[in-house]
């Protein structure tokens, strides 16, 4: 397979590239500022907000499939417009598209969210991810939208923040409930889903519902560190307005995939 990974220098994009190269695929990866550091990947610098540049690259590479992962938390043009540009260019060359979405597009509630529930964003990043999905579905109804949660693994932003919180350099929220997934599991699932004809939104996250503070405590246990000094707070106390309880029901994905989506308890026990 001739695969293009948009956002190959990112945490998930790089792992998708590593696994794809190991599986014998021909892989092209894009980056914006940080270079692609995965051996065997043909790197191309790309600004996804430049629609003409995106179209030109896909026309040149002619991929069979595209994994689209780029985002920037506070940048609508990258997160929403960039996703639309990639989807349009992928459709133009007839490439299969898997677009990485997020649980951030939900507003939060005690009950888990099913795969096909419409977005209910309550803050700008969630709105950008919701707009990205809307654009992708409009351009390419056959695209698969993988909705995921906190991505864990050594080198992830979440693990780095947990380490900082254990030594008093950061604070973790005790009321933000998510369903974390390991980066290797998520990348394997994405590659497994590429050759399928699945379309529309699909939740691909871990089975365990935990807070960010819980992740910090699990990390402390794994490291043999006393979690008593872990700095925690709540979103309300911090004056933030963003989703609190966001649980993704990934039952359908778990039934479809050979890849096992491990829970955070298992991840930190290994």
Rosetta blueprint (number, residue, H / E / L):
1 X L
2 X E
3 X E
4 X E
5 X E
6 X E
7 X L
8 X L
9 X L
10 X L
11 X H
12 X H
13 X H
14 X H
15 X H
16 X H
17 X H
18 X H
19 X H
20 X H
21 X H
22 X H
23 X L
24 X L
25 X L
26 X E
27 X E
28 X E
29 X E
30 X E
31 X E
32 X L
33 X L
34 X L
35 X L
36 X L
37 X L
38 X L
39 X L
40 X L
41 X E
42 X E
43 X E
44 X E
45 X E
46 X L
47 X L
48 X L
49 X L
50 X L
51 X H
52 X H
53 X H
54 X H
55 X H
56 X H
57 X H
58 X H
59 X H
60 X H
61 X H
62 X L
63 X L
64 X L
65 X E
66 X E
67 X E
68 X E
69 X L
70 X L
71 X L
72 X L
73 X L
74 X L
75 X L
76 X H
77 X H
78 X H
79 X H
80 X H
81 X H
82 X H
83 X H
84 X H
85 X H
86 X H
87 X H
88 X H
89 X H
90 X H
91 X H
92 X H
93 X L
94 X L
95 X L
96 X E
97 X E
98 X E
99 X E
100 X E
101 X E
102 X E
103 X H
104 X H
105 X H
106 X L
107 X L
108 X L
109 X L
110 X L
111 X L
112 X L
113 X E
114 X L
115 X L
116 X L
117 X L
118 X L
119 X L
120 X L
121 X L
122 X L
123 X L
124 X H
125 X H
126 X H
127 X H
128 X H
129 X H
130 X H
131 X H
132 X H
133 X H
134 X H
135 X H
136 X H
137 X H
138 X H
139 X H
140 X L
141 X L
142 X L
143 X L
144 X E
145 X E
146 X E
147 X E
148 X E
149 X L
150 X L
151 X E
152 X E
153 X L
154 X L
155 X L
156 X L
157 X H
158 X H
159 X H
160 X H
161 X H
162 X H
163 X H
164 X H
165 X H
166 X H
167 X L
168 X L
169 X L
170 X L
171 X L
172 X E
173 X E
174 X L
175 X L
176 X L
177 X E
178 X E
179 X L
180 X L
181 X E
182 X E
183 X H
184 X H
185 X H
186 X H
187 X H
188 X H
189 X H
190 X H
191 X H
192 X H
193 X H
194 X H
195 X L
196 X L
197 X L
198 X L
199 X L
200 X E
201 X E
202 X E
203 X E
204 X L
205 X L
206 X L
207 X L
208 X L
209 X L
210 X E
211 X E
212 X H
213 X H
214 X H
215 X H
216 X H
217 X H
218 X H
219 X H
220 X H
221 X H
222 X H
223 X H
224 X L
225 X L
226 X L
227 X H
228 X H
229 X H
230 X L
231 X L
232 X E
233 X E
234 X L
235 X L
236 X L
237 X L
238 X L
239 X L
240 X L
241 X L
242 X L
243 X L
244 X L
245 X E
246 X L
247 X L
248 X E
249 X L
250 X L
251 X H
252 X H
253 X H
254 X H
255 X H
256 X H
257 X L
258 X L
259 X L
260 X L
261 X L
262 X L
263 X L
264 X H
265 X H
266 X H
267 X H
268 X H
269 X H
270 X L
